[in-house]
Amino acid sequence: RAAVHRGLEWLAKNQRPGGSWSLLRPYTSGAAEGQENEAAATAMALLAFQGAGNTHRFGEFQRVVADGWQWLLKQQGADGCFFQRGLYHSRFYTQGQCTIALCELYGMTADQALREPAQRAIEYILNSQSSEGGWRYIPQSDSDVSVTGWILMAMQSARMAGLEVPDENFRRVERFLDKVALEGGSQYPYRRGEEARLSMTAEGLLCRQYLGWKQSDPRLIEGMRWITSPENLIDFNKDRDAYYWYYATQAAHHMEGDYWKRWNEVMRQALPEQQIKRGKEAGSWDPLKPTRDRYEANGGRLYVTCLHIYMLEVYYRHLPLYAKISSFLQTTP
């Protein structure tokens, strides 16, 4: 919690006067020039604040969240799309992140002023689903596991908030994952026909968990064994990949048992240790040190900091999918 709070203080300090955030500045080690995406940066920051219980109505960072949403809601088009400018491949990453944040906020507060823009955001997603069953860069055109995972989480957030999301759209995602899956469903590539990746496997298995695979499913067990094997645990000195770590954290948390124990024992130690403790960037994580994060050029310091905050919020942000609520409450401080 202390590490999360330090991260939120850094984000609050770097909010721009209009309420938004930038992937590039005003901090050091931002994303590369040409990678700016203010809507995505703002959604990522808001998700971090909301994950710690802050909304536009209550919380220590209430004003920060309120200002952020006042800016972000103005970016949504009449069709529900939040992506207005930037690199074309960012469209549905941006839509997914903004929609998750918006539906989560609506679910947390039941603020009826948020219902219509949240439903509009979901309608844009549903209308953009490709014939293959997923999403990629252009509406109704193609699918990859990476973009589809963010969009599925947006659909799940909407459903949990009480918004309308037809079952058929979830089934189409399931059919897409069936087509792209490797090793009988235990591993996943970025796109059909490519080799399996750890990051895509973690994201694909998380999708499967939300789509109804049982905790005892052999495919899920085999995939989680690969993810939580010693050579694939969090290590800032080799193969640094906050994207992979973010999805693996969620999948392991929901899997529970030895899988979560192995992952969490490393995560809870490594992330706070690597957080900057002093100076201008205190509370953030450096995307270049001790090694370069795989996607630092795309997202920079804000990106890795937000993903690390989400990982440390998993303890109180997500009820394990397979846990019985009564037993969970008895064992959770």
Secondary structure, 3 states (H helix, E strand, C coil): CHHHHHHHHHHHHCCCCCCCCCCCCCCCCCCCCCCCCHHHHHHHHHHHHHHCCCCCCCCCCHHHHHHHHHHHHCCCCCCCCCCCCCCHHHHHHHHHHHHHHHHHHHHHHCCHHHHHHHHHHHHHHHHHCCCCCCCCCCCCCCCCHHHHHHHHHHHHHHHHCCCCCCHHHHHHHHHHHHHHCEHHHCECECCCCCCECHHHHHHHHHHHHHCCCCCCCHHHHHHHHHHCCHHHCCCCCCCCCHHHHHHHHHHHHHHCHHHHHHHHHHHHHHHHHHCCCCCCCCCCCCCCCCCCCCCHHHHHHHHHHHHHHHHHHHHHHCCCCCCCHHHHHHHCC
